[in-house]
Amino acid sequence: MIVAIQSPYTLERAGIVAIISQVWPEAEILEGGMASELSKDVKALGKGDLLVVDWRTEAEAAELISQTKGSKHKVPVIALSEKDDIDHVRRVVGYGAQAVLPLTAPPAVFAAMLPFVMAGGSYVPVSVLGNVANDAPRPMTAPAAHRAPLMNEDPVFRNLTRRQREVLRLVSMGLSNEEIAEEMDVTLNTVKSHVSSMLRALGVKRRTQAMKMLGDSAGD
């Protein structure tokens, strides 16, 4: 697979390259600061490839995303952003980003998100979830194997609180309690409490059982 990275910050690109190389050691990684440096390569991206852009340089990032739309296959796009308010996230998603990741997110979250996004899942910051109106577009969707019940009306999950739903989503991405605590900016004990209450609400004892329910819901 090919991963194209656009960011004007050399050290930032180096960090992204390091994380991607840990997740996919065989990946071919292309990087550049400007759209002009990557345009030819991005136009050649196809199925199984990925584009990571830095939204602080919106014009450059938007230009590259627009070029992926001419591909025969939909190319997943991860946008790194310094903002996480709902209007900004909607704007980025509107341009075609499949995931919007705050630059303050822990590296472990980025690493866990990569295969999730490549499998067809979408990601928005935790801070946005509580502000999305019921009738608003819901950009956070997941592939069948990970489809988040918080985005449908399955009665099995209807009684979960917002926090429990978010914990379930992060668990479905394979994050540990420690990584979830970093992502949600809460203590480890708080995460353990949320996980326990989520499992009780679902009537199960283990994470694997909750994941089975999640998969069964997705397959309906």
Secondary structure, 3 states (H helix, E strand, C coil): CEEEEECCCHHHHHHHHHHHHHHCCCCEEEEECCHHHHHHHHHCCCCCCEEEEEHHHHHHHHHHHHHHCCCCCCCCEEEEECCCCHHHHHHHHHHCCCEEEECCCCHHHHHHHHHHHHCCCCECCHHHHCCCCCCCCCCCCCCHHHCCHHHCCCCCCCCCCHHHHHHHHHHHCCCCHHHHHHHHCCCHHHHHHHHHHHHHHHCCCCHHHHHHHHHHHHHC
